[in-house]
Amino acid sequence: MSKIGLFGKLFTKKDNPVSPDPVVSAPSKPVIPTKTDNFKVAGISSYMDNLMELAYENDDYEKTKKQIVDDFMYDEKIFQYDFLVSKVELIPEPENEYDSNAVKVVVDGVHIGYIKKGSCSRVKNLLSSGRVTDIDCSIFGGKYKVVWDRDEGYVLEEDEYHFGATVEITYKLETE
């Protein structure tokens, strides 16, 4: 048996040191820059019944002023209804009797309005460009409450805001 022992073997210089394998990185995909444009949805008031099919009760709306403060939810509007959107379709309507350039907005199978008249050409150009990566829609409005943190204490305000919607289109920027 060797006189070096276990610790000697661990700390003595070896004749054939093991070199680590070189790190090979995978080829990276080029990052394609994107941009998001927002477009107002017009005519919501004509489709309120449809819009409310997409609404669900916001449990936080039932909270008292004390509960809102205790949950650190003050200084933000708490709406009676929330809207969860999963699919947005933008459908050009060349046969529309009011505007042959109209673009219908359909959210989760429900028609909620039209892209604002002045934006229809831009939206149609984006849709036909093949560069669109995502289409989303934010729906907002209705009764709300908010607890403001003021010098004199917490103040509860209840009010109502008109319903509205904004379509967000994300698309790849053209590369040169």
Number of C-alpha atoms within 10 A of each C-alpha: 4 7 6 10 9 9 8 11 11 10 8 9 9 9 6 6 7 7 6 6 6 6 6 6 6 6 6 6 6 6 6 10 10 13 11 15 12 16 19 19 23 18 15 18 14 11 13 14 12 18 21 14 12 18 16 12 12 13 12 15 17 14 13 13 19 13 13 21 16 10 10 11 16 21 17 13 17 22 23 19 20 18 18 13 14 10 14 19 18 19 15 20 14 12 10 12 8 8 12 11 18 25 25 21 23 18 22 15 12 18 18 27 24 23 25 17 14 12 16 19 15 10 21 16 10 16 18 9 11 10 14 17 13 13 19 16 24 15 20 16 16 14 16 17 24 21 23 18 13 9 7 6 9 16 14 16 12 12 11 12 11 10 14 19 22 18 21 17 19 18 21 17 13 9 6 3
